[in-house]
Amino acid sequence: DLVEFIKTLHWKEKYFDNDILDGQQWALAFESEDKKLDCSGSNEYPAGFDEFIKRVNAMARKHKIPFAAQRSF
């Protein structure tokens, strides 16, 4: 499930590609009893980001939340 997946992530605080002047920004803030993750980026993504997006979308579909996350290349 999404929460258990997030608990396995070991992402840095910041991800930035300074060679791109315009693009996509993202942020994630998560906190549970045993995990805290607060990270963001601009045009750069950590390992596992595509799987994270896939799991967010699956959760949204399961709970009929009108939401879709995607990453453009």
C-alpha positions in Angstrom: 0.0 0.0 0.0 1.0 3.6 -0.5 1.9 4.3 3.2 4.0 1.2 3.5 5.8 2.1 0.3 6.5 5.7 1.5 8.0 4.2 4.7 10.6 2.4 2.6 11.8 5.6 0.8 15.1 7.2 1.6 14.9 10.4 -0.4 17.1 13.5 0.0 15.5 16.7 1.1 16.1 18.5 -2.3 16.3 17.5 -6.0 17.0 20.2 -8.5 18.1 20.3 -12.1 19.5 23.8 -12.5 20.0 23.3 -16.3 16.2 23.6 -16.9 14.8 27.0 -16.3 11.1 26.1 -16.5 9.4 22.8 -15.8 7.8 20.8 -13.0 8.1 21.2 -9.3 7.0 18.7 -6.7 6.9 18.3 -3.0 6.1 15.5 -0.5 5.5 15.8 3.2 4.8 12.6 5.1 4.8 11.8 8.8 3.9 8.7 10.7 4.9 7.3 14.1 8.1 5.8 12.7 8.8 7.8 9.5 9.1 11.5 8.5 9.8 12.5 4.9 9.9 16.1 3.7 11.4 16.6 0.3 10.9 18.5 -2.9 12.3 19.0 -6.4 12.4 20.9 -9.6 12.9 18.9 -12.8 14.8 16.2 -10.9 13.3 13.1 -9.3 14.6 10.5 -6.8 14.7 6.7 -7.5 11.3 5.2 -7.0 9.4 8.4 -7.9 7.6 6.8 -10.8 6.4 3.9 -8.6 5.3 6.5 -6.0 3.2 8.2 -8.7 1.7 4.9 -9.7 0.7 4.1 -6.2 -0.8 7.5 -5.6 -3.0 7.1 -8.7 -4.0 3.5 -7.6 -5.1 4.8 -4.2 -7.0 7.6 -5.8 -8.8 5.2 -8.1 -9.6 2.8 -5.3 -11.2 5.5 -3.2 -12.8 7.2 -6.2 -10.8 10.4 -5.7 -10.9 12.5 -8.9 -7.1 13.0 -9.0 -4.3 12.0 -11.3 -0.6 12.5 -10.8 1.9 12.2 -13.6 5.4 13.0 -14.4 6.2 14.5 -17.8 9.5 13.8 -19.5 
